[in-house]
Amino acid sequence: MNIMIIKSPNDKRDYQHIRLPNDLDVILVKDIDTKVSAASLKICVGMLDDPRETQGIAHFLEHMLFMGSEKYPQQNEYSQYIQQNAGSTNASTSLQGTQYYFSIASDAFEKGLDIFAQFFISPLFIQDCVEREMQAVESEFQLSLADDDQRLWEIFRTQADQNSSFNTFGCGNLKTLSKPTIRDDLIQFYKKYYSANLMKLVIYHNQDTQQLVQQIFSNIPNNHFPRPQHLDNPFKQYQQLIEIQGIKQEDELQISFIQKNYRSYYKYKPQEYITHILGTEGRNSLVSFLLDEGLITELTCGTQEINDATSELYIQIVLTEDGRIECDQVLEHLFKYIQLIKEQGVQQWIFDEIRIVEEIKFQYKEKSNPEGYVGQLSSKMHKYPIEDVIYGPYQYEKFDPQLIQEVLDQININNANIYVKCNQFEKSKIKWETEPWCQTKYRKSDFSKDLTNFWKNCQNAKGKLTDKIMGIPLKNPYIPQNFDIYPGTQKYPELLVDNEFQKLYYLHDSKFQICKTCVGIVIYPNQEFVIDPKQRKLADLWGEALSHYFNEQSYEAESASVELSINMGYNKIIIEIKGFSDSVARFTQDFIQYLNNFENIKIKEHIFEVLLDDLDDRYDNYFLKSPYDLLFSYLKCNLYQKGKFMKEHLKDIDIKYSEFNKFKQTFLNQIFMDVYVHGNILPQQAINLIQLNRAQNKQIQPLRILNIENNKIFKTILENPDEPNAGLITYIQGDTSTDPVIDLKYELLNLLISDPAENQLRTNEQLGYVAYTQKMNRRGTIGLIFVIVSQVKTPDFLSQRVKAFINQYIEEIQKLSSEEFTKAKSSLIQRKEQDYESTVRQFQTFFSEIKNHTYDFKQKELVRQRLESINFGDFIRFVIEFLQKPTLEIQIINPKMEQQIPSGKIIGNYLDDLFGY
């Protein structure tokens, strides 16, 4: 059986569907240009299939299949082979699926695929590995304990009927899995569900693979099991208000409407029509109204499948302080907007506008990275017929107003539950309950009469501070109309404008020949914000106000597949605009005009207060981040000579309305710009695109990195009492150089050291679920970091183990053979030579070179020559010398480990005898 797969006209790859004798469905993707190959297998068995007595076993099994097979019994043989061949691998378990995937250098693909296939043919379930990976599952669970989103998800699941498979604990931990019979339970679960007819496989390679795939994967047993079906509605109770004690300084309101599952109606997309209108942020939208009223900072609307019969349509709102106090008012405006949509009726022109945009996106769809792509396809094989696995998400075949109305009718207070996450709640007679897994406090009550009356009488809701109105969306002005291609001949960016105000680099695309354009703008404004904390906070606030007042236009552009990002960097503002050429040209002109006039736009005082409060909350939440996030933040703070301010210092700075208005008038008075225009656009159009009328900025603060001349340790204590983990980064600083050959030496070292480090620190010693190495380059200062997040060991202990590993590795690297060295170089060459998948990917690489002022545009063409110039003996000497250099350690200490801190005066969170240079 050979089914023709519908693909984009822009897609030059070959697709073939085959079904093996064991009923395994396979899609073979042949890309003759790829140097990186990939595979993904997904089985339609997941968390909902866990037995109640071993909750989390589907997730645990996902871990165990990596731990050796009869043909390849060594537990780390798979990961070692992948790492040595410039690849990567991962897996994930969801409600109704478990997915495994990897990518690797193409010339090593065949063996990698065979090792991968043995997961599903003859896994060993070695007892020692069972014990270790159970601890890895526990570590993964511990990582989520202080995450508000995960805590809300667990409470959401506990609201389901007690007998429903949805009301289970899918992650698993030692409590649910540490049983004498767990190995037998794993094997029983594997034999019960891991059958070829329940699996979907995608192969991505540069050669024909049908014979290879048939030879290897036909050995997966087919037990002819029927697909697991979960056809109940797990939710029996509605009109419930669930109040949840959050961790972060962020108040959140979520309205959950339980609906039937519309998976089979993918050609009609009835839920997508509704979420498009409810979630839009353009003119006339609910979001724009509530933002201007000062009640919210964010609103998202979406759907998710609960099981085969049930789905959820949700509206998630981040409240301001006033919004939290006036939460009923927010709900009243939301209910009014829903009623307005119902009164206006289903509009075909809205459906057609969505359809047109999605069809354009499909017609000009570009490649993505192979690993991500095979993962997407293997998932879609379970959701769509084979012919629509690519086209299905974009397909709006028919406008069905009755079906859309059916979805709209299910947005009703009678099938709604409301979740409120907050740090402060009024006293109540209702008792707090404790969710059993994350130990989150929550309380539950029936909707009040006032709340149900809001639904009935919401037409009376009126704004107090805004003059905006709510209505159905207006026609989108940014939908592309012109798809003409201007053929180019350039391979690399050229300097088109070079004057006292800007450098403009330009690439007229000759490679992709597609109607897309990318614009990158780096603005160096007045530089006081680099060296003065108050100016830094004013600059952060300026960025928030800039985005806030342009939100309607930027969202409408986003709905037309134009992406805008604004990032307040160390000494600059980085702006990126990407999308279809016609839309990008119009939108960029609008944005530049807005930016030119921003100093004259009046910021409403109540909006200023909202933005300032939100900024202060995010400064507060900075310290409630996970140890993983904090490690990298503090590493930057300790490496930058100036300009990276501790967030608690910024939080305490008072900003007045008048001060901000004065700052807004002068921030862009003097500028210098680096601009990069890339894609389907002519030279004069590129020059005319960016015209900012400002004076020249001659004083730009350079980013300087401190030299690590002696061993240094920075320690800080976590502020989040619910966080169970600690963390460590060990940073070894190497050369400061813009020589790409030197940079490649460090990349080669990371390729060689990463798998031994992960195998020793994560797998064998079980120090934490997160344990890896990474090359780091900060403006030409190159180094290597070891990262560990652990709930079982203190940072001091982790530090000792990293040092022990480094010492051991210095001995091991001297045993490396020249053949192994050559193979590692060859693998890195293949990874580095992998061609750009898309216009955006090429733009991002070249724009990064321009931002960093390195201009190494020919790196792919030169990587082979550069790597081959690295001498084996010199490399070994380089590694030995480098690994003995002084280190900078960042230690994030868990509050439960305070007794482990050495004595010394503590200033705030910092030990004065350990912090500072």
C-alpha positions in Angstrom: 0.0 0.0 0.0 1.6 3.3 -1.2 -0.3 6.4 -0.2 0.6 9.7 -1.9 1.5 12.3 0.8 0.5 15.9 0.1 3.5 18.2 0.5 4.2 21.8 -0.1 5.1 22.9 -3.6 8.2 24.4 -2.1 9.3 21.0 -0.6 11.8 19.2 -2.9 12.2 16.1 -0.6 10.8 12.7 -1.6 8.2 11.0 0.7 7.3 7.4 0.7 4.8 5.6 2.9 5.3 1.9 3.5 3.7 -0.6 5.8 6.0 -3.4 7.0 4.8 -7.0 7.3 4.4 -6.5 11.1 1.9 -3.6 10.4 4.4 -0.9 11.4 3.5 2.3 9.4 6.6 4.1 8.1 7.3 7.4 6.3 10.6 7.5 4.5 11.9 11.1 3.8 14.7 11.3 1.3 16.7 14.6 1.4 19.7 14.3 -0.9 21.2 17.5 0.5 21.2 16.6 4.2 24.3 15.7 6.1 22.3 15.0 9.2 19.9 12.1 9.4 17.2 11.4 11.9 14.5 9.0 13.0 11.5 9.1 15.3 9.2 6.4 16.5 6.0 7.2 18.4 3.7 4.7 20.0 0.1 5.6 21.0 0.6 4.5 24.6 1.2 7.0 27.3 0.3 8.2 30.8 -3.4 7.5 30.5 -2.5 3.8 30.1 -0.7 3.6 33.5 -2.1 1.0 35.9 -3.2 2.8 39.1 -0.8 0.7 41.2 2.2 1.8 39.1 1.5 5.4 38.1 4.2 6.8 35.9 5.3 3.5 34.4 4.9 4.6 30.8 7.3 7.4 31.5 9.6 5.1 33.4 9.6 2.6 30.5 10.6 5.5 28.2 13.8 5.9 30.3 14.5 2.2 30.5 14.5 1.5 26.8 17.8 3.6 26.4 19.5 1.2 28.9 20.8 -1.6 26.6 19.4 -4.4 24.4 20.4 -8.0 23.7 22.3 -6.9 20.6 23.8 -3.8 22.2 24.0 -4.7 25.9 26.2 -1.8 27.1 24.0 0.7 28.8 25.5 3.8 27.3 26.4 2.4 23.9 23.5 4.3 22.2 24.2 7.7 23.7 27.9 7.3 23.3 27.6 6.5 19.6 25.2 9.3 19.0 27.4 11.9 20.8 30.6 10.6 19.1 28.9 11.2 15.7 27.7 14.8 16.4 24.1 13.7 17.1 21.5 14.2 19.8 18.7 12.1 21.2 15.7 12.4 23.5 12.3 11.0 24.3 9.0 12.2 25.8 5.9 10.7 27.3 2.5 12.4 26.9 -1.1 11.5 27.8 -1.6 9.2 24.9 1.8 8.7 23.4 5.5 8.0 23.9 8.0 9.3 21.4 11.7 8.5 20.8 13.9 10.3 18.4 17.5 11.0 17.4 19.7 12.7 14.9 23.2 11.8 13.8 25.8 12.5 11.1 24.5 10.8 8.0 27.4 8.4 7.4 26.8 7.0 10.9 23.1 6.7 10.5 22.8 3.0 9.7 24.3 1.7 12.9 22.6 4.4 15.0 19.3 3.2 13.5 20.0 -0.4 14.3 20.8 0.5 18.0 17.6 2.6 18.1 15.5 -0.2 16.7 16.6 -2.7 19.4 14.8 -0.6 22.0 11.6 -2.1 20.6 12.9 -5.6 19.7 14.9 -6.9 22.7 15.4 -4.4 25.6 17.2 -5.9 28.6 15.7 -4.1 31.7 18.9 -4.7 33.7 18.2 -4.5 37.4 20.9 -2.0 38.2 19.6 0.3 35.5 16.1 -0.1 36.8 17.2 1.3 40.2 19.3 4.1 38.6 16.7 5.2 36.1 14.0 5.2 38.8 16.1 7.8 40.6 16.3 9.7 37.3 12.5 9.7 37.1 12.4 11.0 40.7 14.9 13.7 39.8 12.8 14.8 36.8 9.7 14.9 39.1 11.7 17.0 41.6 12.6 19.5 38.8 8.9 20.3 38.4 7.9 20.8 42.0 8.5 24.5 42.1 7.0 25.2 38.7 3.6 27.0 38.9 2.4 25.6 35.5 3.2 22.0 36.5 1.4 22.5 39.9 -1.7 23.9 38.1 -1.7 20.9 35.7 -1.6 18.4 38.6 -4.5 20.2 40.3 -6.4 20.3 37.0 -6.0 16.5 36.7 -7.2 15.9 40.3 -10.5 17.7 39.5 -11.4 14.8 37.1 -13.5 11.9 38.2 -11.6 9.6 40.6 -12.2 6.6 38.4 -11.0 8.3 35.2 -7.6 7.5 33.7 -7.0 11.2 33.4 -6.9 11.5 37.2 -3.6 9.8 37.6 0.0 10.9 38.1 1.8 10.5 34.8 5.3 11.6 35.7 5.8 9.0 38.4 8.3 9.1 41.3 9.8 6.9 43.9 6.5 6.7 45.8 4.6 5.2 42.8 7.4 3.2 41.3 9.6 1.9 44.1 8.1 -1.6 44.4 9.8 -5.0 44.7 8.0 -6.1 41.5 8.8 -3.0 39.4 11.1 -4.8 36.9 8.4 -7.4 36.3 5.8 -4.7 36.0 7.9 -2.8 33.4 8.3 -6.0 31.3 4.6 -6.8 31.6 3.7 -3.2 30.5 6.2 -3.4 27.6 4.8 -6.7 26.4 1.2 -5.6 26.8 1.5 -2.4 24.7 4.7 -2.2 22.7 3.4 -3.8 19.6 4.4 -2.8 16.0 0.8 -2.1 14.9 0.6 0.7 17.5 3.8 2.4 16.4 4.5 5.0 13.7 8.1 5.5 12.4 9.7 8.3 10.4 13.1 8.0 8.7 15.0 11.0 7.4 18.2 10.3 5.3 20.0 11.3 2.1 19.7 7.8 0.5 17.0 5.2 -0.1 16.3 3.4 3.2 13.3 1.1 2.4 15.4 -2.1 2.4 17.3 -1.1 5.5 14.2 -0.2 7.4 12.4 -3.4 6.3 15.4 -5.4 7.4 15.7 -3.8 10.9 12.2 -2.8 12.0 10.3 -5.8 10.7 11.7 -7.6 13.8 9.5 -5.6 16.1 6.8 -8.0 17.4 3.2 -7.4 16.3 0.9 -8.6 19.0 -2.2 -7.2 17.2 -3.2 -5.1 20.1 -6.1 -2.7 19.5 -5.2 1.0 19.9 -5.9 2.0 23.5 -9.1 4.1 23.7 -10.1 6.5 26.4 -13.7 7.6 25.6 -15.0 9.0 28.9 -15.5 12.6 29.9 -13.3 12.8 32.9 -15.0 15.9 34.3 -18.3 15.4 36.1 -18.3 18.6 38.3 -18.7 22.0 36.7 -19.2 25.6 38.0 -16.3 25.1 40.4 -14.0 27.9 41.5 -10.6 26.4 42.4 -8.2 28.8 44.2 -4.5 27.9 44.1 -1.6 29.2 46.1 1.1 30.1 43.7 4.8 30.6 44.1 5.6 33.4 41.7 4.5 37.0 41.9 2.1 36.5 39.1 -1.7 36.3 39.5 -3.4 34.1 37.0 -7.0 33.4 36.0 -7.9 30.4 33.9 -11.3 29.5 32.5 -11.7 25.9 31.4 -14.5 24.8 29.1 -14.7 21.1 28.6 -15.8 20.1 25.1 -15.9 17.0 22.9 -12.8 16.0 21.0 -12.8 17.6 17.5 -9.7 15.6 16.2 -11.7 14.0 13.3 -12.8 17.5 12.1 -9.3 18.7 11.3 -10.4 19.8 7.8 -12.9 22.2 9.3 -11.0 23.5 12.3 -14.1 24.7 14.3 -12.2 25.2 17.6 -9.4 27.1 15.9 -11.9 29.6 14.5 -13.1 30.3 18.1 -9.7 30.5 19.7 -8.6 32.9 16.9 -11.3 35.4 17.9 -11.1 35.0 21.6 -7.3 35.2 21.6 -6.7 37.9 19.1 -4.9 41.0 20.4 -5.6 43.4 17.5 -8.1 46.2 17.2 -11.5 45.7 18.8 -10.2 42.7 20.7 -11.0 41.8 24.3 -7.2 41.7 25.0 -6.6 45.2 23.8 -9.6 46.4 25.8 -8.4 44.8 29.1 -4.8 45.9 28.5 -5.9 49.5 28.2 -8.1 49.2 31.2 -5.0 48.1 33.2 -6.5 44.8 34.3 -4.3 42.3 32.5 -0.9 41.9 31.1 -1.4 38.8 28.9 -4.2 36.6 27.6 -3.9 33.3 25.7 -6.6 31.1 24.3 -6.1 27.5 23.1 -7.3 23.9 23.1 -5.8 20.6 24.2 -7.0 17.1 23.9 -7.8 15.4 27.2 -8.4 12.0 25.7 -10.1 10.4 22.6 -13.5 11.8 23.4 -12.8 15.0 25.3 -11.0 18.3 24.9 -10.5 21.5 26.7 -10.9 25.1 25.4 -9.1 27.3 27.9 -8.6 31.1 28.3 -5.5 31.9 30.4 -5.2 35.5 31.8 -2.3 37.1 33.7 -3.8 39.7 36.0 -2.4 43.0 37.1 -2.7 44.0 40.8 -5.9 45.9 39.9 -7.0 42.9 37.9 -6.6 40.6 40.8 -8.7 43.0 43.0 -11.3 43.4 40.3 -11.2 39.8 39.1 -15.0 39.7 38.8 -14.8 42.7 36.5 -12.3 40.8 34.2 -14.7 37.9 34.1 -17.6 40.2 33.3 -15.8 41.7 30.3 -14.8 38.2 29.1 -18.4 37.0 29.4 -19.6 40.1 27.5 -17.1 39.4 24.7 -18.2 35.8 24.4 -21.9 36.9 24.2 -20.9 39.5 21.6 -19.3 36.8 19.4 -22.5 34.7 19.8 -24.7 37.7 18.8 -22.6 38.6 15.8 -22.8 35.0 14.6 -20.2 32.9 12.8 -18.5 35.0 10.0 -17.2 33.3 6.9 -14.8 36.1 6.1 -13.0 35.4 9.3 -12.7 31.7 8.5 -11.5 32.6 4.9 -8.9 35.0 6.3 -7.4 32.3 8.5 -7.6 29.8 5.7 -5.8 32.1 3.3 -2.9 32.7 5.7 -2.5 29.0 6.5 -2.6 28.1 2.8 0.1 30.7 2.1 2.2 29.3 5.0 1.8 25.8 3.5 2.6 26.8 -0.1 5.9 28.4 1.0 6.7 26.0 3.8 10.5 25.6 4.3 12.6 22.9 5.9 13.2 22.6 9.6 15.9 20.7 11.5 15.6 16.9 10.8 15.3 15.8 14.4 12.4 18.2 15.1 10.8 17.4 11.8 10.7 13.6 12.2 9.3 14.1 15.7 6.4 16.2 14.3 5.6 13.8 11.5 5.6 10.7 13.8 3.1 12.5 16.1 0.9 13.6 13.2 0.8 10.0 11.8 -1.3 9.2 14.9 -3.6 12.2 14.3 -4.1 12.5 10.6 -4.5 10.1 7.6 -1.2 9.4 6.0 -1.9 11.6 3.0 -2.5 14.6 5.4 0.4 14.3 7.9 2.1 17.4 6.4 -1.0 19.3 5.1 -3.4 18.5 8.0 -2.4 21.3 10.4 -2.8 23.9 7.6 -6.0 22.5 6.0 -9.1 24.6 6.2 -11.1 22.7 3.6 -14.7 23.8 4.3 -16.5 26.5 6.2 -19.0 24.7 8.5 -20.9 27.4 10.5 -23.1 24.8 12.3 -20.0 23.0 13.5 -18.4 26.2 14.7 -21.7 27.2 16.4 -21.6 23.8 18.2 -18.2 24.7 19.6 -19.4 28.2 20.5 -22.5 26.8 22.3 -20.1 24.7 24.5 -18.5 27.9 25.8 -21.0 28.2 28.5 -20.9 28.7 32.2 -22.7 25.4 32.7 -19.6 23.4 31.6 -16.9 25.8 32.9 -14.5 25.7 35.8 -12.4 28.6 36.9 -8.9 28.4 38.3 -7.4 31.4 40.2 -3.7 31.2 41.1 -2.5 33.9 43.5 -0.2 34.5 46.5 -2.9 36.3 48.5 -6.4 35.2 49.1 -9.1 36.6 51.4 -10.0 34.6 54.4 -12.7 32.1 53.9 -14.5 29.3 55.8 -13.5 26.9 53.0 -10.7 24.7 54.0 -7.5 24.4 52.1 -6.7 21.0 50.5 -3.3 19.7 49.5 -2.7 18.3 46.0 -1.0 14.9 46.6 2.0 15.1 44.3 3.4 18.7 44.2 1.8 19.5 47.7 0.1 22.6 46.3 -2.5 24.2 48.6 -5.9 24.8 46.9 -9.5 25.3 47.9 -12.7 24.6 46.0 -16.2 26.1 46.0 -19.3 26.4 43.9 -19.7 29.4 41.7 -21.3 32.3 43.6 -24.6 33.7 42.6 -22.8 36.9 41.7 -20.6 35.0 39.3 -23.5 33.3 37.5 -25.3 36.7 37.4 -22.2 38.2 35.6 -22.8 35.6 32.9 -26.5 36.6 32.6 -26.1 40.3 32.8 -22.6 40.9 31.3 -24.0 43.2 28.7 -23.9 45.9 31.4 -20.1 45.7 31.8 -18.4 49.0 31.0 -14.8 50.2 31.0 -13.6 52.8 33.5 -10.3 53.9 32.1 -10.3 53.0 28.4 -12.1 54.5 25.4 -11.6 51.3 23.3 -14.5 49.1 22.2 -14.9 45.4 21.9 -16.1 43.7 18.7 -15.2 41.1 16.2 -11.7 41.4 14.6 -11.2 43.9 11.8 -9.7 42.8 8.5 -6.0 42.2 8.8 -3.9 44.8 6.8 -0.8 42.6 6.8 -1.9 39.5 4.9 0.6 39.2 2.0 -0.7 40.0 -1.5 2.5 40.0 -3.6 4.5 36.8 -4.0 6.9 37.9 -6.7 10.5 36.6 -6.6 13.4 38.9 -7.3 16.2 36.4 -8.3 19.5 37.2 -6.6 23.1 36.1 -7.1 24.6 36.8 -3.6 25.9 34.0 -1.4 27.1 36.2 1.5 26.0 39.5 3.0 27.5 42.7 1.6 28.0 46.1 3.2 25.5 48.3 1.4 25.6 51.4 3.6 28.5 52.6 5.9 28.2 56.0 7.4 28.3 57.7 10.8 24.8 56.5 11.7 24.7 52.9 10.5 26.2 50.0 8.8 23.7 48.2 6.6 24.5 44.7 5.5 22.4 43.1 2.8 21.9 39.7 1.2 19.7 39.3 -1.9 18.7 35.7 -1.5 19.9 33.4 -4.3 19.7 30.1 -2.4 16.0 29.7 -1.4 14.3 31.8 -4.0 11.3 32.3 -1.8 9.1 35.4 -1.1 10.4 35.9 2.4 12.4 38.7 4.0 14.2 39.0 7.4 15.3 42.3 9.0 17.6 42.6 11.9 18.2 45.9 13.6 20.7 46.6 16.4 20.3 50.0 17.9 23.0 51.4 20.3 21.1 54.2 22.1 22.4 56.5 24.8 24.7 54.3 26.9 24.0 55.5 30.5 21.8 52.4 31.0 24.9 50.2 30.6 26.6 51.6 33.7 23.8 53.1 35.8 21.2 50.8 37.5 18.4 53.4 37.5 19.0 54.0 33.8 18.9 50.2 33.3 15.5 50.0 34.9 14.2 52.9 32.9 15.5 51.2 29.7 13.7 48.0 30.7 10.5 49.9 31.3 11.0 51.7 28.0 11.1 48.4 26.2 7.9 47.2 28.0 6.0 50.5 27.0 7.3 50.2 23.4 5.8 46.7 23.1 2.6 47.6 24.9 1.6 50.5 22.7 2.4 48.6 19.5 0.7 45.4 20.5 -2.3 45.7 18.3 -0.3 46.1 15.1 2.3 43.5 16.1 -0.4 40.9 16.8 -2.2 41.5 13.5 1.2 41.1 11.8 1.8 37.9 13.7 -1.6 36.6 12.5 -0.3 37.2 9.0 2.8 35.2 9.7 5.1 38.2 10.4 7.2 37.8 13.6 8.4 40.8 15.6 10.8 40.4 18.5 12.3 43.2 20.7 15.1 42.4 23.1 16.8 44.8 25.5 20.4 43.6 25.3 23.5 44.5 27.4 24.3 47.7 25.5 21.8 47.7 22.7 18.2 47.1 21.5 17.9 44.1 19.2 14.9 44.0 16.8 14.0 41.2 14.4 11.2 41.1 11.8 10.7 38.0 9.8 8.0 36.9 7.4 6.6 37.2 3.8 8.4 40.0 1.9 5.2 41.9 1.0 4.0 41.9 4.6 7.4 42.6 6.1 7.9 45.7 4.0 4.6 47.2 5.0 4.9 46.2 8.7 8.5 47.4 9.0 7.6 50.8 7.6 4.8 51.0 10.2 7.1 49.9 13.0 9.9 52.4 12.1 7.4 55.2 11.8 6.0 54.2 15.3 9.6 54.1 16.7 10.4 57.5 15.3 7.3 58.9 17.0 7.4 56.9 20.2 8.9 59.8 22.2 5.8 61.8 21.4 3.3 59.1 22.4 1.6 59.9 25.7 1.9 56.9 28.1 -1.2 56.9 30.3 -0.3 57.2 33.9 -2.3 54.1 35.0 -0.6 52.1 32.2 2.8 53.3 33.5 1.9 52.0 36.9 0.8 48.6 35.4 4.0 48.3 33.4 6.2 49.3 36.4 4.4 46.8 38.8 4.8 44.1 36.2 8.5 44.8 35.8 9.0 44.7 39.6 7.1 41.4 39.8 9.4 40.0 37.2 12.4 41.2 39.1 10.9 39.4 42.2 10.2 36.3 40.1 13.8 36.3 38.9 14.7 34.8 42.3 11.9 32.2 42.1 13.3 30.8 38.9 14.6 27.2 38.8 18.2 26.7 39.9 18.9 25.9 36.2 17.9 29.3 35.1 19.6 31.1 38.0 22.9 29.4 37.3 23.2 31.0 33.9 22.0 34.4 35.1 24.5 34.5 37.9 27.3 33.2 35.6 26.7 36.3 33.4 26.6 38.6 36.4 30.0 37.2 37.5 31.6 37.4 34.0 30.6 40.8 32.8 32.7 43.7 34.1 29.7 46.0 34.2 26.2 46.3 33.0 24.7 43.1 34.4 22.8 44.3 37.4 21.5 42.0 40.2 17.7 42.1 39.9 17.1 42.9 43.5 19.1 46.1 43.1 16.8 47.1 40.3 13.6 46.2 42.2 14.4 48.7 44.9 14.9 51.6 42.6 12.0 54.0 42.6 10.8 55.3 39.2 8.5 58.3 38.9 6.1 58.9 36.0 7.8 62.2 35.2 11.3 60.6 35.2 10.1 58.0 32.7 8.6 60.6 30.4 11.9 62.5 30.5 13.9 59.3 29.8 11.6 58.4 26.9 12.4 61.8 25.3 16.1 61.3 25.3 16.8 57.5 25.1 17.0 57.4 21.3 18.4 61.0 20.9 21.7 59.6 19.7 22.0 56.2 18.1 24.2 54.0 16.0 22.7 51.1 14.1 23.9 47.7 12.7 21.2 46.7 10.2 20.9 43.4 8.2 18.3 43.0 5.5 18.1 39.4 4.1 16.0 37.7 1.5 13.7 38.5 -1.3 14.2 42.3 -1.5 16.0 44.7 -3.8 18.9 46.9 -2.6 17.2 50.2 -2.7 14.2 48.8 -0.9 16.5 47.6 1.8 18.1 51.1 2.1 14.7 52.8 2.3 13.3 50.3 4.8 15.1 51.6 8.0 15.2 55.4 8.4 15.6 56.6 12.0 16.0 60.3 12.3 18.5 60.7 15.1 21.9 62.1 15.9 25.1 60.0 15.8 26.1 58.0 18.9 29.9 57.9 19.1 30.3 56.4 22.6 29.3 52.7 22.7 30.2 50.7 25.8 31.9 47.5 24.8 31.1 44.2 26.5 34.1 43.1 28.6 34.6 39.7 30.2 36.5 39.4 33.4 39.6 37.2 33.3 39.5 34.2 35.7 43.0 34.2 37.0 42.3 32.2 40.3 39.7 29.8 41.4 36.5 31.7 42.3 33.2 30.6 43.9 30.0 32.4 44.0 27.3 31.1 46.3 23.7 32.2 46.7 20.7 30.7 48.6 17.5 30.0 46.8 14.6 32.1 47.9 11.9 29.7 46.8 11.1 27.4 49.8 9.2 24.9 47.5 12.3 24.3 45.3 13.9 21.0 46.1 16.9 21.3 43.8 20.3 22.8 44.0 22.7 23.6 41.2 26.2 24.0 40.0 28.0 25.5 37.0 31.8 25.0 36.8 33.2 27.3 34.2 36.7 26.9 32.8 37.8 30.0 30.9 39.9 29.5 27.8 41.2 31.8 25.0 40.0 35.2 24.1 40.1 35.1 20.4 38.1 35.6 17.2 40.0 32.9 15.4 37.4 30.4 14.3 40.0 27.5 14.4 40.5 28.1 18.1 36.7 28.2 18.7 36.4 24.8 16.8 39.0 23.3 19.2 36.7 23.9 22.1 33.7 22.6 20.1 35.7 19.4 19.4 36.6 19.0 23.1 32.9 19.4 24.0 32.0 16.7 21.4 34.5 14.3 23.0 33.9 15.1 26.7 30.1 15.4 26.7 29.1 11.8 26.7 31.7 10.6 29.2 30.6 13.4 31.5 26.9 12.7 31.2 27.4 9.0 31.6 29.5 9.4 34.7 27.8 12.3 36.5 24.2 11.6 35.5 23.9 7.9 34.7 26.4 6.2 37.0 26.6 8.6 40.0 23.0 9.8 39.7 23.9 13.3 40.7 20.9 14.8 38.9 18.5 14.6 36.0 20.3 17.6 34.4 24.0 17.0 34.0 25.9 18.0 30.8 28.8 20.0 29.3 28.6 22.9 26.9 31.0 25.1 25.0 30.5 28.8 25.7 31.6 31.8 23.7 31.0 35.3 25.1 32.2 37.9 22.7 35.3 35.9 21.8 36.1 34.6 25.3 35.7 30.9 25.0 35.2 28.4 27.7 33.6 25.1 28.8 30.9 24.7 31.4 29.7 21.7 33.5 26.1 22.0 34.5 24.4 19.9 37.2 21.0 20.4 38.8 20.4 18.0 41.8 18.0 17.3 44.6 20.2 14.7 46.2 23.6 16.4 46.6 24.9 19.7 47.8 26.7 22.0 45.3 30.0 21.5 47.3 29.6 17.7 46.7 28.8 18.3 43.0 31.8 20.5 42.7 34.1 17.7 44.1 32.6 15.2 41.7 33.2 17.5 38.7 36.8 18.0 39.7 37.3 14.3 40.1 35.8 13.7 36.6 38.0 16.4 35.1 41.1 14.8 36.6 40.1 11.4 35.4 39.4 12.8 31.9 42.8 14.3 31.7 44.2 10.8 32.0 41.6 9.4 29.5 42.2 12.0 26.8 45.8 10.9 26.6 44.6 7.4 25.6 42.6 8.8 22.6 43.8 7.3 19.4 44.5 9.3 16.2 41.7 7.3 14.5 39.2 8.3 17.2 40.4 11.9 16.9 39.9 11.8 13.1 36.5 10.3 13.5 35.4 13.0 15.9 36.6 15.7 13.5 34.7 14.0 10.7 31.5 13.9 12.7 31.8 17.6 13.6 32.5 18.5 10.0 29.3 16.8 8.9 27.2 18.5 11.6 28.8 21.9 10.8 28.4 21.5 7.0 24.7 20.7 7.3 23.1 23.2 5.0 20.8 26.0 6.2 17.3 24.5 6.3 15.5 27.8 5.7 15.8 31.5 5.0 15.3 32.3 8.7 18.0 29.8 9.8 20.5 31.4 7.3 19.5 34.9 8.5 19.9 34.0 12.1 23.5 32.7 11.5 24.6 35.7 9.5 22.8 38.2 11.8 24.6 36.7 14.8 27.9 37.3 13.0 26.9 41.0 12.5 25.7 41.5 16.1 29.0 40.0 17.4 31.1 42.0 14.8 32.9 38.8 13.7 31.5 38.6 10.1 32.5 35.0 9.6 29.9 34.5 6.8 31.9 31.6 5.1 32.0 29.4 8.1 30.3 26.4 6.5 32.5 26.4 3.5 35.7 26.7 5.6 34.9 24.4 8.5 36.4 21.3 6.9 39.7 23.1 6.1 39.8 24.6 9.6 39.1 21.4 11.5 41.6 19.5 9.4 44.3 22.0 10.3 44.0 21.0 14.0 46.9 18.7 14.8 46.3 15.6 17.0 49.2 16.1 19.3 48.6 19.8 19.7 44.9 19.1 20.5 45.8 16.7 23.3 48.2 19.2 24.8 45.6 21.9 24.5 43.0 19.8 26.3 45.4 18.9 29.2 46.4 22.5 29.6 42.9 23.9 29.4 41.3 21.5 31.9 43.8 22.5 34.5 43.0 26.2 34.3 41.3 28.1 37.2 37.5 27.7 37.4 34.6 30.0 38.3 31.9 28.1 40.2 28.3 29.2 40.5 26.6 27.4 43.4 22.9 27.6 43.9 22.2 26.3 47.4 18.8 24.9 48.4 17.3 26.5 51.5 17.1 23.0 53.0 20.9 22.9 52.7 21.6 26.1 54.6 23.5 24.1 57.3 26.0 23.1 54.6 27.1 26.8 54.0 30.5 27.6 55.5 30.6 30.1 58.2 31.0 33.7 57.1 29.1 36.9 57.2 26.1 36.8 54.8 25.2 40.0 53.0 21.8 39.6 51.5 22.1 36.3 49.7 25.9 36.6 49.2 28.8 35.4 51.3 31.2 38.3 51.4 34.2 36.1 51.6 33.2 34.2 48.4 31.6 36.9 46.3 33.5 39.6 44.4 36.7 40.2 42.6 
